[in-house]
């Protein structure tokens, strides 16, 4: 990971078991994660593999989503199912929130 990055912002996660995990570097001075976005950070583990962590942006804060200590070198394959499910859940919650907002506006018309 470049020294000017504090992690990688997940852009897209394939639904395929061996599909790609697309990320962009997130600068150290980048603001808090936007709602529903995931930041990955990885560094070499003390004995072997990689210590990988994921954080999720919520409305007012970031939360620790998951950790994969000493993950093997093919760790993107390991973390992909979790990231795919969380991003799907965030998208579903966004649609439900928009539907409720619209329903509330129409109730006051």
C-alpha positions in Angstrom: 0.0 0.0 0.0 1.5 3.4 -0.9 2.6 5.5 2.1 0.2 8.3 1.0 -2.8 6.0 1.3 -4.7 5.0 4.5 -6.5 2.2 2.7 -8.4 1.4 -0.4 -12.0 2.4 -1.1 -14.0 -0.5 -2.5 -15.6 0.6 -5.8 -17.2 -2.7 -6.9 -17.3 -6.3 -5.8 -18.2 -9.0 -8.3 -21.0 -11.5 -7.5 -18.9 -14.2 -9.0 -16.9 -16.4 -6.6 -13.6 -15.6 -8.3 -14.7 -12.2 -9.6 -12.8 -9.0 -9.2 -12.6 -6.7 -6.3 -12.2 -3.2 -7.7 -10.6 -0.6 -5.4 -9.0 2.9 -5.5 -6.4 4.2 -3.1 -7.8 6.4 -0.3 -5.5 9.3 0.6 -4.4 9.8 4.2 -6.1 13.2 4.3 -9.4 11.8 2.8 -12.6 12.7 4.8 -14.7 10.2 6.7 -16.1 7.4 4.6 -19.5 8.2 2.9 -22.6 6.2 4.0 -22.4 2.6 2.8 -18.8 2.7 1.5 -16.2 0.3 2.6 -12.5 1.0 3.3 -10.0 -1.9 3.3 -6.6 -1.8 4.9 -3.9 -4.5 4.8 -0.4 -5.0 6.0 1.9 -7.9 6.4 1.1 -10.2 9.3 3.7 -10.9 11.9 4.4 -14.5 10.9 2.8 -15.0 7.4 0.1 -13.6 5.2 -1.8 -10.4 5.6 -3.7 -8.6 8.4 -6.8 -7.2 6.6 -9.4 -5.0 8.1 -12.6 -3.5 6.7 -14.5 -0.4 7.9 -18.0 0.7 6.9 -19.2 4.3 6.6 -22.4 5.0 8.5 -24.5 8.2 8.6 -22.4 9.7 11.4 -19.4 7.5 11.9 -17.2 4.7 10.6 -17.4 1.3 12.2 -15.1 -1.7 12.2 -16.8 -4.2 9.8 -14.5 -7.2 9.9 -10.9 -8.4 10.4 -9.1 -11.2 8.7 -5.8 -11.8 10.7 -3.0 -13.6 8.9 -5.1 -14.0 5.7 -3.4 -15.9 2.9 -1.9 -14.2 -0.1 -5.1 -14.6 -2.0 -7.0 -12.7 0.7 -9.2 -10.8 -1.8 -10.9 -14.1 -2.6 -11.5 -14.6 1.2 -13.0 -11.2 1.9 -15.0 -10.8 -1.3 -18.2 -12.7 -0.1 -18.4 -10.5 3.1 -17.9 -7.2 1.1 -20.4 -8.3 -1.6 -23.1 -9.0 1.0 -22.6 -5.8 3.0 -22.7 -3.7 -0.1 -25.9 -5.4 -1.2 -27.4 -4.8 2.2 -26.4 -1.1 2.1 -28.0 -0.7 -1.4 -31.2 -2.3 -0.2 -31.3 -0.1 2.9 -30.8 3.0 0.6 -33.7 2.0 -1.6 -35.9 1.3 1.5 -35.0 4.7 3.0 -35.8 6.5 -0.3 -39.1 4.7 -0.5 -40.0 5.7 3.0 -39.0 9.3 2.4 -41.2 9.4 -0.8 -44.1 7.9 1.1 -43.8 10.5 3.9 -43.7 13.3 1.3 -46.8 12.0 -0.5 -48.7 11.6 2.8 -48.3 15.3 3.3 -49.5 16.3 -0.2 
